[in-house]
Amino acid sequence: MNHANIAIAILWAFIFAYAILGSVDFGAGFWALVFDRRSGTRAAQIANRYLSPSWEVTNVFLVLIAVALVGFFPRGAYWFGTILLVPVSLVLILLTIRSSFMVYSYSTEKFSRLLKWISGLTGVLIPGLLLSVLPISLGGFVKVSPDAQPELLFGKLLQSPTEYAHLAFGITSELFLAALFLADYAHEAEEFHTYRIYRRAAMMIGPFTLLTAVLATYAMAPEAGWIVGRIESQWPWFMASVIFFAIGYGFMLPRHRPEAPGRPRLAVTFIIGQYFLASVGYGIAHLPYLIYPYLRIEDAVTNWASFRSLLVSYSIGVAVLAPGFYLFWRLFLKDKRYIRE
């Protein structure tokens, strides 16, 4: 494996981690809004209890992605920075608004309802905008000028079904993963009524994630038929992904405990495994292109000396961060004294 493949694997690992954590984070904000004024349940409180410390950790991975892209693929960073100026600027604006309101929501009650609306709505919009990167990178929406400057065909993107298919996939995945994780979180807190609410939501939305994934795949055909065939050639990864989904979904069904049916921890594990397998299959199909057909990873990767220095720096950084992430998990996701407050 050459250093370009190692670099893209590291970048893809950060993207996958942010996709899972971000989905749960943004989706939790939406569910907190949905259940905010519903009486007889602590679903909103459970979601807010998770959101309180987690959104800062999620943003760490967003920074890691940006640094990895600039460090490992400087030319790729230039291309993505140019063609994604509008969607990424919108994401950064929404993230700034959401983060500001998340901070103030815990220090003032006067605008608490407005703050929850901001958190919930931006939590739905941000993943949709981030998913716009996928169809843009597949070709058909980028034009290169005679002086080799890339340009995004934004109007064409907005008129394309693949953009809205990816948007639907992003939203359903976000709500599904968030509901499933919050079900496990409520189960850990022994809030079984709340657990059953989130379990029911996850079971309702889960099948739609598969449907929207298929729609997003075949909606790419007009502009990016090249990758549809490659995805089909990677069918073992996607078949394994479907099997993992079936197993994870099945773990939500058993009723051996009437007050808390299912095994949420195992369901979360297998569903994350499902997304991992699908992302590996998609990533292999996408190689060797960062942006089809203009930019290959071999053309965009940094030189060997810089790559080696970056790899050492990232190894040290991960070694420093790992104990902090473990401590975060023990204090805020595992400690029943915190969860039950």
C-alpha positions in Angstrom: 0.0 0.0 0.0 1.5 3.3 -1.1 1.4 6.5 1.1 -1.5 7.9 -1.0 -3.7 5.0 0.0 -2.6 5.2 3.6 -3.4 8.9 3.7 -6.9 8.5 2.2 -7.6 5.6 4.6 -6.7 7.9 7.5 -8.8 10.7 6.1 -11.7 8.3 5.5 -11.5 7.0 9.1 -11.9 10.5 10.4 -14.8 11.2 8.0 -16.5 8.0 9.1 -16.1 8.8 12.8 -17.5 12.3 12.3 -20.3 10.9 10.2 -21.5 8.6 13.1 -20.8 11.0 15.9 -22.2 14.0 14.0 -25.4 12.1 13.0 -26.1 11.2 16.6 -25.2 14.8 17.8 -27.3 16.6 15.1 -30.2 14.1 15.3 -30.3 14.4 19.1 -30.9 18.1 18.7 -33.8 17.4 16.4 -35.3 14.8 18.8 -34.9 17.1 21.7 -37.0 19.7 19.8 -39.6 17.1 18.8 -40.2 15.9 22.4 -39.6 19.2 24.1 -43.2 19.8 25.1 -44.5 16.3 25.2 -45.7 15.5 28.7 -45.2 12.1 30.4 -41.8 11.5 29.0 -38.2 12.5 29.6 -37.2 12.0 26.0 -36.2 15.6 25.5 -34.2 15.7 28.8 -32.3 12.5 27.8 -31.4 14.0 24.4 -30.3 17.3 26.0 -28.3 15.3 28.6 -26.4 13.7 25.8 -26.0 16.9 23.9 -24.6 18.9 26.8 -21.1 17.6 26.7 -21.0 15.8 23.3 -21.2 18.5 20.7 -17.7 19.8 21.6 -16.2 16.4 21.1 -17.9 15.9 17.8 -16.4 19.2 16.5 -12.9 17.8 17.3 -13.3 15.3 14.5 -14.4 18.0 12.1 -11.1 19.8 12.8 -9.2 16.6 12.4 -10.8 16.1 8.9 -9.9 19.6 7.8 -6.3 19.3 9.1 -5.9 15.9 7.5 -7.2 17.1 4.1 -4.9 20.1 4.1 -1.9 18.2 5.3 -2.2 14.9 3.3 -3.9 16.3 0.2 -3.0 20.0 -0.2 -4.1 20.1 -3.8 -7.3 18.3 -2.9 -7.9 20.9 -0.2 -7.5 23.7 -2.8 -10.0 22.0 -5.2 -12.6 21.2 -2.5 -12.1 24.7 -0.9 -12.8 26.3 -4.3 -15.8 24.3 -5.5 -17.4 23.8 -2.0 -17.1 27.5 -1.0 -20.9 28.0 -0.9 -22.0 24.8 0.8 -19.1 24.7 3.3 -19.6 28.4 4.1 -23.3 27.6 4.9 -22.2 24.7 7.1 -19.8 26.8 9.0 -22.4 29.6 9.5 -24.9 27.0 10.7 -22.3 25.4 13.0 -21.4 28.8 14.4 -25.1 29.6 15.1 -25.8 26.2 16.6 -22.7 26.2 18.8 -23.4 29.7 20.1 -27.0 28.8 20.9 -25.9 25.5 22.5 -23.7 27.5 24.8 -26.4 30.1 25.7 -29.1 27.5 26.1 -27.5 26.4 29.3 -27.2 29.9 30.8 -30.5 31.5 30.1 -34.1 30.4 30.2 -35.6 33.4 28.5 -34.9 32.2 25.0 -34.7 28.5 25.7 -37.5 27.6 23.3 -35.9 29.6 20.4 -32.6 28.1 21.2 -34.0 24.5 21.0 -35.6 25.4 17.6 -32.2 26.7 16.3 -30.4 23.5 17.5 -33.0 21.2 16.1 -33.4 22.8 12.7 -29.6 23.4 12.1 -29.2 19.8 13.2 -31.2 18.7 10.2 -29.8 21.1 7.7 -26.1 20.6 8.4 -25.9 16.9 7.6 -27.8 17.5 4.4 -25.3 20.2 3.3 -22.4 18.0 4.2 -23.8 15.1 2.1 -23.6 17.5 -0.9 -19.9 16.7 -1.0 -20.6 13.2 -2.3 -22.5 14.0 -5.5 -20.1 16.9 -6.2 -17.1 14.6 -6.0 -18.6 12.1 -8.4 -18.4 14.3 -11.5 -20.9 16.2 -13.6 -21.1 19.2 -11.4 -17.6 20.6 -11.7 -16.3 22.6 -14.7 -12.6 23.4 -15.2 -11.8 26.7 -16.9 -9.1 27.1 -19.6 -6.7 28.4 -16.9 -7.3 25.1 -14.9 -9.6 26.8 -12.2 -12.4 24.5 -10.9 -15.9 25.8 -10.7 -19.0 24.3 -9.2 -22.1 24.2 -11.4 -24.3 25.1 -8.4 -27.5 25.6 -10.5 -27.1 22.2 -12.1 -26.5 20.6 -8.6 -29.7 22.1 -7.3 -31.7 20.7 -10.2 -30.3 17.2 -9.9 -32.3 14.4 -8.3 -29.0 12.9 -6.9 -28.6 15.9 -4.6 -32.0 15.4 -3.0 -31.5 11.7 -2.9 -28.3 12.2 -0.9 -30.1 14.8 1.3 -32.9 12.2 2.1 -30.3 9.6 2.9 -28.4 12.0 5.2 -31.5 13.0 7.1 -32.9 9.5 7.5 -29.5 8.1 8.6 -29.1 11.0 11.1 -32.5 10.5 12.7 -32.1 6.7 12.7 -28.7 6.7 14.3 -29.7 9.3 16.8 -32.9 7.5 17.8 -31.0 4.2 18.2 -28.2 5.7 20.2 -30.6 7.6 22.5 -32.5 4.4 23.0 -29.4 2.8 24.3 -28.6 5.9 26.3 -32.0 5.9 27.9 -31.7 2.1 28.6 -28.3 2.8 30.3 -30.1 5.4 32.5 -32.9 2.8 33.2 -35.4 5.3 31.7 -37.4 2.5 30.2 -40.4 4.6 29.1 -38.1 6.9 27.2 -36.2 3.9 25.9 -39.3 2.5 24.3 -40.1 5.8 22.6 -36.7 6.0 21.0 -36.7 2.3 20.1 -40.0 2.7 18.3 -38.7 5.7 16.4 -35.5 3.8 15.4 -37.6 0.8 14.2 -39.8 3.1 12.1 -37.0 5.0 10.4 -34.5 2.2 10.0 -35.9 0.6 6.8 -36.1 4.0 5.2 -32.3 4.4 5.5 -31.9 1.3 3.3 -34.4 2.7 0.8 -32.9 6.1 0.6 -29.4 4.5 0.2 -30.5 2.6 -2.8 -32.2 5.7 -4.2 -29.1 7.8 -3.7 -27.0 5.1 -5.4 -29.0 4.8 -8.6 -29.9 8.5 -8.7 -26.2 9.1 -9.5 -26.5 7.4 -12.9 -27.2 10.4 -15.1 -24.1 12.4 -14.0 -21.9 9.6 -12.5 -22.8 6.3 -14.1 -19.1 5.2 -13.7 -19.5 4.7 -10.0 -22.8 2.9 -10.1 -21.1 0.0 -11.9 -18.2 0.1 -9.5 -20.5 0.0 -6.5 -22.3 -3.0 -8.0 -18.9 -4.7 -8.4 -18.3 -4.2 -4.6 -21.5 -6.1 -3.8 -19.9 -8.3 -1.1 -19.3 -5.2 1.1 -22.9 -4.0 0.6 -24.4 -7.5 1.1 -22.4 -7.8 4.4 -23.8 -4.3 5.3 -27.3 -5.4 4.7 -26.7 -8.5 6.8 -25.4 -6.4 9.7 -28.4 -4.1 9.4 -30.7 -7.2 9.6 -28.9 -8.5 12.7 -28.8 -5.0 14.4 -32.5 -4.4 13.6 -33.3 -7.9 14.9 -31.6 -7.1 18.2 -34.3 -4.4 18.7 -37.1 -6.9 18.5 -36.7 -9.5 21.4 -39.3 -9.1 24.2 -37.7 -11.1 26.9 -38.0 -8.0 29.2 -41.5 -6.4 28.8 -40.3 -3.1 30.4 -37.2 -2.9 28.1 -37.5 -5.1 25.0 -34.6 -5.6 22.7 -30.8 -5.4 23.2 -29.9 -1.8 22.3 -26.2 -2.0 22.8 -25.8 -4.9 20.4 -28.2 -3.1 18.0 -26.0 0.0 18.0 -22.9 -2.1 17.5 -24.2 -3.9 14.5 -25.7 -0.8 12.9 -22.4 1.1 13.2 -20.8 -2.0 11.6 -23.3 -1.8 8.8 -22.4 1.8 8.0 -18.7 0.9 8.3 -19.0 -1.9 5.8 -21.0 0.2 3.3 -18.5 3.1 3.6 -15.6 0.8 2.9 -17.4 -0.6 -0.2 -18.3 3.0 -1.4 -14.7 4.2 -0.7 -13.1 1.4 -2.7 -15.6 2.1 -5.6 -14.6 5.8 -5.4 -10.9 5.2 -5.7 -8.6 6.5 -7.1 -10.5 9.7 -7.5 -11.0 12.6 -5.1 -13.0 14.5 -7.7 -13.9 12.6 -10.8 -12.4 12.8 -13.4 -10.0 15.6 -12.6 -8.2 14.8 -9.4 -6.7 11.4 -8.4 -5.3 10.7 -4.9 -1.9 10.1 -6.4 -1.9 13.5 -7.9 -3.1 15.3 -4.8 -1.2 13.6 -2.0 1.7 15.4 -0.3 5.3 14.3 -0.7 6.8 11.4 1.2 8.7 13.5 3.7 5.7 15.6 4.6 3.5 12.5 4.8 5.9 10.8 7.2 6.0 13.8 9.5 2.2 14.2 9.4 1.8 10.5 10.2 4.1 10.8 13.3 2.2 13.9 14.4 -1.2 12.3 14.0 0.0 9.2 15.9 1.1 11.3 18.8 -2.1 13.3 18.6 -4.3 10.3 18.7 -2.3 8.8 21.6 -2.9 12.0 23.5 -6.6 12.3 22.6 -7.5 8.6 23.2 -7.4 8.7 27.0 -9.5 11.9 26.9 -12.1 10.2 24.7 -12.2 7.2 27.0 -12.6 9.4 30.1 -15.4 11.3 28.3 -17.2 8.0 27.6 -16.8 6.9 31.3 -18.0 10.2 32.7 -20.8 11.3 30.4 -22.0 8.2 28.6 -21.5 5.5 31.1 -21.9 7.1 34.6 -25.5 6.6 35.7 -25.2 9.4 38.2 -24.7 11.9 35.4 -27.2 10.3 33.0 -30.0 10.2 35.6 -29.7 13.8 36.7 
